[in-house]
Amino acid sequence: MTTILLLLVLAAGIAVLVGYARHDRFAGPSSVVHLRDDLGPVEDRLHLVPRA
């Protein structure tokens, strides 16, 4: 019985640790999406060019 409980706690701990490690705070700046096209950053032109 103790072994089963220990395995369940260990599996839950591993699941929490993996979920924490896969969070975006470890991904760095490459996880942020900046809209760009052939003319450059879209954010800079949104007020100049109407987008539908």
Secondary structure, DSSP 8 states (H G I E B T S, - for coil): -HHHHHHHHHHHHHHHHHHHHTSGGGT-GGGS---EETTEESTTTTTTS---
